Structure formats: structure tokens, C-alpha cells
Amino acid sequence: MGKVKVSIIGGGIAGLTTAIALQQKGIQANVYEAASEVRPVGAGLALSSNAMRVYKLLGFMDEVISQGRLMSSFALLDQKGKIITKSDSEAISKKYGLDNFLIHRYALHELLLSKLDPDTVFTNKKATAFSNQKDQVLVDFEDGSSISTDYLIVGDGIHSAIRKQLLPQSTPRYSGYTCWRAVMDNSKLKITQASETWGQKGRFGIAPLANDELYWFACINAPQNDRKMGAMKVLDLLDNFKDYHDPIPRILEHTEDHQLIWNDIIDISPIGQFAFDRIVLIGDAAHATTPNLGQGACQAIEDAYVLADEMSKSDKYSKSFRAFEKRRIKRTDFIVNTSWKMGKLAQLENAMQCYVELEILG
Ligand SMILES: Cc1cc2nc3c(=O)[nH]c(=O)nc-3n(C[C@H](O)[C@H](O)[C@H](O)COP(=O)(O)OP(=O)(O)OC[C@H]3O[C@@H](n4cnc5c(N)ncnc54)[C@H](O)[C@@H]3O)c2cc1C
């Protein structure tokens, strides 16, 4: 096949992992990223066995492991600290491959970037629109420049400009809860257990990272884009979670305001189509999910592997894109829908109702 130009919009986990997977199949793709640096907002990320298996197949799982921390178990607790369920990650890892692995997003991005030729990653390139021109796709960028490409892989996240143009009705939906995240020093706290606590005043997750760092998140029910929530500081969160079990109040006491990252939790209701002739959607641009199953990035990583696999089978990439969609749509729909339901359950303010629902779920 002649020099076919493949371009990727978005240098997130989906875009970068796809560029690497394609590179390994001998397909070179340029990545166009909106930010001035391919550097994500700092927070933690849990990668499950499905994502780790992809990195193993791509040949650098050990390098990923060296940048993060493996947890031996994960506990779901009530607000008094009583165990609701506890999973044995070592047993799961033995059966399905390395599970419950925690990494700083920044570390993962750095590693992914190091696998690519820097000349193939372009920053300050925010895609604003596309147009189909004969056998090419033309992409316009905010800086006034444009590219013409044979095939376009769209991995520009939940607010994808290209997806909105393809499917104007695919707007994000608000989950009903808002979320704070932080990565902080763990050298004094020395927390070693990953857990999530469900209580009447919200949910609190704890995940120790490598290099004596700790990642935590807190979700509270609230109206969308609530100014009061946006103005919350660590002391306000401490007040909200003061009756929760140790070490939650202690963690908040050690957190600084500037470490807080705040966003409303949103997803995209399944869109039913990822392949659009010469264009394909991947990652959050295709199937953004709420974080309740910790599967958003994991699914983006699976996408990368499956897409490269399909593109290596045929030089008619529109056909590969359709085959990719066929392999991915049912699974990602399931994740989005299950995670949405799980979030509703986790944010129930009535503990009794929550236990009943959990019993039903088995
Ligand atoms: C609170 C929270 C916790 C989470 N925890 C987990 C977890 O533990 N495990 C897990 O697997 N997943 C988790 N996720 C989900 C995960 O963050 C996402 O699924 C994942 O980041 C998706 O990767 P992506 O590359 O598709 O999109 P993104 O990470 O959004 O990357 C998109 C990239 O495209 C760029 N971009 C945006 N617009 C444009 C444009 N117009 N032109 C060019 N570039 C553009 C962005 O700058 C960005 O670099 C969590 C999500 C949230 C909100």
C-alpha cells in the first residue's frame, strides 16, 4: 500500500496508546493535541487487568508497572469503616492477569509519549471541525491551520468537537454528583490500603500511588455546575466528611486547597456508532463513562489494541473502522450503562436502601 496518511486527534490515553499500537503494526500516525503540552491534570488512575493485558501485548507492561503501585486488595466500606465487600486482587490477578494497579496519570502519559517519535506529536492543535473532501478528510484547527488526511482517528475526549459535528445530539449527561480529586504526599500518612467508602454524605475513595503519593476522590450529590460546590475548599470537604471513618478526615487535614481538582461527573449515553467511513471515534470521544467501574481509560486502551489489530488486517481502513465498531460497541455500551447504574447506587443517601440494592445485585 502507498503512503496512506492516518491522523489522530487528541493526545490522551486513547490517542497515544493507539499511535503506539499502530506503530507496532507498521502504520505511522500523527497525533494532534489541543494543549500546549501533552500533560494531563494530575490525578491517579486505576488500571484493571484488561488494560494491563493490552500493555503486556504491546510489550511494555513492566515499564508501566515500574511507574505505579500494585494493590493486594480493594475494600468497599460503610462510613463507619465496616467492610461491605473486599476483593482479593492477588487472586484476581492470578486468574485474569495483573489487576488493581494504580498509577499517576502524568507518569503514564510520559511513558506513552516516550514510545513515540516526538516529530509525530503536534501540540497547540485544537481541532474545531472536519469536512469530507473526495477521498480525504480535512481537519481545521483553532490556530487557523488545517490538515488533509486519508483517515481520521478521533480521540479528543468526552467533549469531542468532531463527534459533536458527526452526532450533534450526543451531548454529555450529568450524573447527579460532583467530584473532587487530589494527589498528595503519603510519606507521613503511610496509607497502604485502597478503598472506597459509601455513606450518607457522599463517597470517598483512597488509592496509594508509587513514590509515597496518595490519590483520593470524593463524590457528593449536587445540582449540575453548582457554584457553591465549585467554591468548596478542603475545610468544607473536611466538614462534610468529618464523621467518616479514619483515615478520611486525616487525609483531608493533610490536603492543601491547591491540590484539589473539581469536576461534575458526566458521561455520554451510548451513541450507537463509532465508524463514519474515513473517520472513527475512540476512547471517551466514543464512549465516555462515569468513573464508577474505573474502566474509562481501560476501555480506551482496549480500543487502541483492537483498532490497530483491525487496521493491520486490511488496507481499506473504512472497513477496519466498521470491524472495530462491531467488536467494541456492545462491550463499551455495557460498561457505560453498568457504571451509570453503579453510580446511582453508590450515591444513595439512604444506607438501608443501598444495602437492599446491593443484595439485589448480589
Ligand atoms: C474522576 C474520574 C476518575 C477516573 N478514574 C479512572 C480510573 O481509575 N480508571 C480508568 O480506567 N478510567 C478512569 N477515568 C476515566 C478516564 O479518565 C478516561 O476514560 C480517559 O482519560 C479517556 O481517555 P481519552 O484519551 O479517550 O480522553 P481524554 O483523557 O479526555 O484525552 C483527550 C485528549 O484530547 C485533547 N483534546 C480535547 N479536545 C481536543 C480537540 N478539539 N483537538 C485536539 N485535541 C483535543 C485533550 O487535551 C486530551 O489530551 C476517570 C475519570 C474521571 C472523571
Ligand as a Chemical Component Dictionary entry (heavy atoms), coordinates in Angstrom:
data_LIG
# 
_chem_comp.id                   LIG 
_chem_comp.type                 NON-POLYMER 
_chem_comp.pdbx_formal_charge   0 
_chem_comp.three_letter_code    LIG 
# 
loop_
_chem_comp_atom.comp_id 
_chem_comp_atom.atom_id 
_chem_comp_atom.alt_atom_id 
_chem_comp_atom.type_symbol 
_chem_comp_atom.charge 
_chem_comp_atom.model_Cartn_x 
_chem_comp_atom.model_Cartn_y 
_chem_comp_atom.model_Cartn_z 
_chem_comp_atom.pdbx_ordinal 
LIG C1  C1  C 0 -12.940 11.467 38.376 1  
LIG C2  C2  C 0 -12.505 10.474 37.329 2  
LIG C3  C3  C 0 -11.798 9.342  37.700 3  
LIG C4  C4  C 0 -11.443 8.388  36.749 4  
LIG N1  N1  N 0 -10.774 7.269  37.146 5  
LIG C5  C5  C 0 -10.493 6.308  36.242 6  
LIG C6  C6  C 0 -9.809  5.119  36.646 7  
LIG O1  O1  O 0 -9.458  4.961  37.811 8  
LIG N2  N2  N 0 -9.566  4.172  35.695 9  
LIG C7  C7  C 0 -9.939  4.334  34.388 10 
LIG O2  O2  O 0 -9.708  3.423  33.584 11 
LIG N3  N3  N 0 -10.553 5.468  33.980 12 
LIG C8  C8  C 0 -10.844 6.453  34.862 13 
LIG N4  N4  N 0 -11.449 7.600  34.455 14 
LIG C9  C9  C 0 -11.793 7.772  33.034 15 
LIG C10 C10 C 0 -10.580 8.216  32.227 16 
LIG O3  O3  O 0 -10.045 9.405  32.782 17 
LIG C11 C11 C 0 -10.973 8.477  30.795 18 
LIG O4  O4  O 0 -11.802 7.445  30.322 19 
LIG C12 C12 C 0 -9.732  8.547  29.909 20 
LIG O5  O5  O 0 -8.930  9.627  30.303 21 
LIG C13 C13 C 0 -10.138 8.667  28.448 22 
LIG O6  O6  O 0 -9.004  8.875  27.663 23 
LIG P1  P1  P 0 -9.155  9.623  26.246 24 
LIG O7  O7  O 0 -7.789  9.686  25.712 25 
LIG O8  O8  O 0 -10.245 8.994  25.468 26 
LIG O9  O9  O 0 -9.700  11.063 26.620 27 
LIG P2  P2  P 0 -9.009  12.232 27.428 28 
LIG O10 O10 O 0 -8.230  11.706 28.570 29 
LIG O11 O11 O 0 -10.069 13.236 27.704 30 
LIG O12 O12 O 0 -7.962  12.830 26.389 31 
LIG C14 C14 C 0 -8.393  13.588 25.289 32 
LIG C15 C15 C 0 -7.217  14.404 24.780 33 
LIG O13 O13 O 0 -7.636  15.152 23.641 34 
LIG C16 C16 C 0 -7.293  16.510 23.798 35 
LIG N5  N5  N 0 -8.316  17.294 23.093 36 
LIG C17 C17 C 0 -9.542  17.662 23.533 37 
LIG N6  N6  N 0 -10.202 18.327 22.594 38 
LIG C18 C18 C 0 -9.367  18.391 21.529 39 
LIG C19 C19 C 0 -9.503  18.949 20.232 40 
LIG N7  N7  N 0 -10.621 19.582 19.849 41 
LIG N8  N8  N 0 -8.462  18.822 19.376 42 
LIG C20 C20 C 0 -7.317  18.177 19.740 43 
LIG N9  N9  N 0 -7.147  17.623 20.965 44 
LIG C21 C21 C 0 -8.170  17.723 21.835 45 
LIG C22 C22 C 0 -7.264  16.751 25.298 46 
LIG O14 O14 O 0 -6.435  17.851 25.633 47 
LIG C23 C23 C 0 -6.707  15.419 25.799 48 
LIG O15 O15 O 0 -5.305  15.396 25.804 49 
LIG C24 C24 C 0 -11.802 8.579  35.396 50 
LIG C25 C25 C 0 -12.483 9.735  35.005 51 
LIG C26 C26 C 0 -12.823 10.685 35.966 52 
LIG C27 C27 C 0 -13.574 11.917 35.525 53 
# 
loop_
_chem_comp_bond.comp_id 
_chem_comp_bond.atom_id_1 
_chem_comp_bond.atom_id_2 
_chem_comp_bond.value_order 
_chem_comp_bond.pdbx_ordinal 
LIG C1  C2  SING 1  
LIG C2  C3  SING 2  
LIG C2  C26 DOUB 3  
LIG C3  C4  DOUB 4  
LIG C4  N1  SING 5  
LIG C4  C24 SING 6  
LIG N1  C5  DOUB 7  
LIG C5  C6  SING 8  
LIG C5  C8  SING 9  
LIG C6  O1  DOUB 10 
LIG C6  N2  SING 11 
LIG N2  C7  SING 12 
LIG C7  O2  DOUB 13 
LIG C7  N3  SING 14 
LIG N3  C8  DOUB 15 
LIG C8  N4  SING 16 
LIG N4  C9  SING 17 
LIG N4  C24 SING 18 
LIG C9  C10 SING 19 
LIG C10 O3  SING 20 
LIG C10 C11 SING 21 
LIG C11 O4  SING 22 
LIG C11 C12 SING 23 
LIG C12 O5  SING 24 
LIG C12 C13 SING 25 
LIG C13 O6  SING 26 
LIG O6  P1  SING 27 
LIG P1  O7  DOUB 28 
LIG P1  O8  SING 29 
LIG P1  O9  SING 30 
LIG O9  P2  SING 31 
LIG P2  O10 DOUB 32 
LIG P2  O11 SING 33 
LIG P2  O12 SING 34 
LIG O12 C14 SING 35 
LIG C14 C15 SING 36 
LIG C15 O13 SING 37 
LIG C15 C23 SING 38 
LIG O13 C16 SING 39 
LIG C16 N5  SING 40 
LIG C16 C22 SING 41 
LIG N5  C17 SING 42 
LIG N5  C21 SING 43 
LIG C17 N6  DOUB 44 
LIG N6  C18 SING 45 
LIG C18 C19 SING 46 
LIG C18 C21 DOUB 47 
LIG C19 N7  SING 48 
LIG C19 N8  DOUB 49 
LIG N8  C20 SING 50 
LIG C20 N9  DOUB 51 
LIG N9  C21 SING 52 
LIG C22 O14 SING 53 
LIG C22 C23 SING 54 
LIG C23 O15 SING 55 
LIG C24 C25 DOUB 56 
LIG C25 C26 SING 57 
LIG C26 C27 SING 58 
# 
